[in-house]
Amino acid sequence: MSELQYCVDGELVPASEATVSVTDRGFKYGDAAFETLRSYDGAPFEWDRHYDRLQRTCDLLNFDHGYERGELLDHVRKTLRANGFSEAYIRLTVTRGEHSGKLAPPTDPSPTLVILVSELPRSGVGGSPVWDSPAEVEIVDTVRIPDSAVPAAAKTHNYLNGIMARSESEADETLMLDVDGNLTEGATSNLFFCDDGVLKTPSLDGPVLPGITRDVVLELARERDIAVERDTYRPDDLYRADDAFVTNTTWEVRPVTRVGDRRFDTSELTRTIRDAFDARVESEYDDS
Ligand code: PLP
């Protein structure tokens, strides 16, 4: 098998030669924005939404990554092509760049761009990669960092909050509560639950990353006139629900079969959302 090709600062390099300086602020401080994407049929899924979120993260961190939407897309496509990947996992990072000697961010950042890819075929029932391996979930003690400390809307390299949460449990996903005991999200996913035909998800008013998959699911629900509620919820609301699922770019729509001691059978509503998501992905192939 030939060596993977990554992209560093716009240049393709063999994976074994891809390096970032040890004084890069992304490495030293987690001072970096990133996106995790999937490609279907060689094209990054929901590119505009990912680019917009990257932009928002950089705005919140107060640095300019310096790449136009189309230019960055070209780098992603080029990296996929160099590896011959149609269905891939893509991790795109922009750090603030070299360390200035101070913790305070430099006023003249020189961002470092890194694009990593690996093959990620779609498989399973209806194409969904995880439909056959639903998630068991635990609510853990680690509290989601409040927005007033680090805004959840910024997808930064600082993932210690989720890492601490995951280290508490062997479950497939760990759910965190906010400082007031309300449901927020998983370590790497957004939470949905179905309650008497209503699709519910914690609102972005709390410390919740605006997931791209969450956005797509909400759009699909809207298109199908499914009742949706975004609000503040307690764990009891989830335990009382008909069932639940978690979403992220790699898992897509992943049913939850257990939260703590509460077991769920997958509801008709979750199946409808899963089918709608599959159809949305399939249309990526038809459109090309
Ligand atoms: N919430 C957190 C904390 C995440 O890390 C992620 C993805 O990694 C998500 C939600 C889901 O986001 P997306 O659907 O954009 O992958």
Boltz pocket constraint, residues with backbone or C-beta under 6 A from the ligand:
constraints:
  - pocket:
      binder: B
      contacts: [[A, 36], [A, 162], [A, 185], [A, 186], [A, 187], [A, 188], [A, 189], [A, 190], [A, 208], [A, 209], [A, 210], [A, 211], [A, 212], [A, 213], [A, 214], [A, 247], [A, 248], [A, 249], [A, 250]]
      max_distance: 6.0
